[in-house]
């Protein structure tokens, strides 16, 4: 009820975001129903121009571009979402724990995070992927681990400002246990910045996956993925064909939409009016 | 433009504030005139529009406010019609503002003197080096310690009272015709307050500056103002010169403001000194890191008694509370509950031991989790300690809400942000009561509240004490509060207990010298009180 009520007052930008994200979700979930062909199916000649049979033409192997875009939504968005959630669970749990417990645990975690953050993230990811081998599971774990350090920093600093409040002191004196202290007392107050970070982090992860795929270390062919689709079809640009920009546009649109939603949520959570 | 004309003339001032999308009146047709060199006091509860009027006198409205009607003439200049740049030229130069919290108003990244010089240099009235020597001169007149070098410190390196004086000196930098003082001493101790008050009064007198003095403390305004205007919800209640106002207030509301200071409850006599005190602090010393803040402190709290712990900030009152609650384990000494030694650290105390001692905090805003509903805020201790669930829990929460005089149906599902300051404090009380404790530690519970609201809280605490036989440890710096509710008084200074005893003994001479200083520093409802006090202190110094 409350969500519906607050949605009614949401600004048009947030609405735009919701609509776009919903469309992406529907496309991702019902991909096999929407796509006219199979994901890996070769259905025609290479680089067929846009026509009634192939709405966006075909790629270098003669696969339908539109079909691959649809499946790309499932793969790229799905993997990015899983990765971000994982990064958040790990980062937020340890960040809040470090802030509440403090002492040596905080030192241990924070210094470890410092070390991990000291290495440039893309290079670190490439390095780890080379060591552990390129598979989707490895990629998800590696990106999640590296991005969780950023989430940790944020969660810890936000929680640091909350644990000094009198109501946390009151809760401690009441004898509340650690899990409840973190989940019921601190987390609700740390939600706004964390949600905002989630939106941004999702975009970063999403771009990181696309970048890795573009470099050939991410999602492996023949799986459809927007990042690698840009690379595979990049040469078409020189012929004035905008097809390779379609997956790029799909990435950009989702990034913008997610940020609109996050902006609105942040605004609402901070109690700012209009 | 000299002559008979008034310096400031405000007619029919109306200010609207925005709530959501609609505008509502927060100041309703206020008239105010001020001659050169005159000081007018604006008093009222919070929400009365005092500060808003003060700012409007500078032609300024806060974010979310707008001046909707009326005229503001400053020395013949219509501030509402004047251009932004014209107003900017006046502000800081001919009209200055002293905010309530100097600590929050100074930029922590710059030295005091840099901030002092900014105004005069910007307005082109002084060169930098001249402004600096002028600053030192004014610091001297404000009786700041070592005026030659204090300006070269950063705001965090000087005390609150000194900052407030430095701020007043800064307001004087351009020798303005009008200064707006917005509760300049509210955040200060009584003893520091005196220094700031006398410094402000001297300097305003010396330069013949007109001032608007905003406060909720009648006794303070009586010392400062030539005239007093009483405000209530954006409307004027009455205005007259200070002496008449103090002696013969006309309106009921003004009288009620005056009456608050006389609230007192009968003392609860100690049943027998042989009885084991419900809480006793024995030879406790404690420190934060290397800094020792509590030295060998001992006192007892008996059942049904209110022990007021008084002292200036930094005297160790709150530290004592932290030791009792187990937040700060003492280095030496013990805390006993009903004769039994409590583990020094709260983590080692049993649920039952934790339940027996509850806290009520000074700032109800930060003491209630803003994301919890009243139901959970009050219900949680009952659930945790007494194992109440479901219907029984709901019943208990409703019962507690009725006890603190808030309508259960209306309030049970509210968030703290939907409550007023006094209501929040009541919720804090209900939360403490929900645990069914023996001892409640009240840490400055009324100091952030208006006098009328504070009185309500004190009365409530009183009723609850009678009903449940509670013992209170009441930490405060306000001696008026002590006078109205305490049975026993513990006076603390620099981490040591300097005097303890029943209230009546404490308020009758002979006093410990420090108690004497505290007592004499409490402003009285008498316009000549500050003069007499300063005179008598000066005489004493001469004798010494």
Interface residues (C-beta under 8 A of the other chain):
Chain A: X165 X166 X167 X169 X170 X171 X172 X173 X174 X175 X176 X184 X185 X188 X189 X271 X273 X274
Chain B: X20 X21 X325 X326 X327 X346 X349 X351 X354 X359 X361 X363 X366 X367 X368 X369 X370 X371 X372 X380 X381 X384 X417 X431 X435
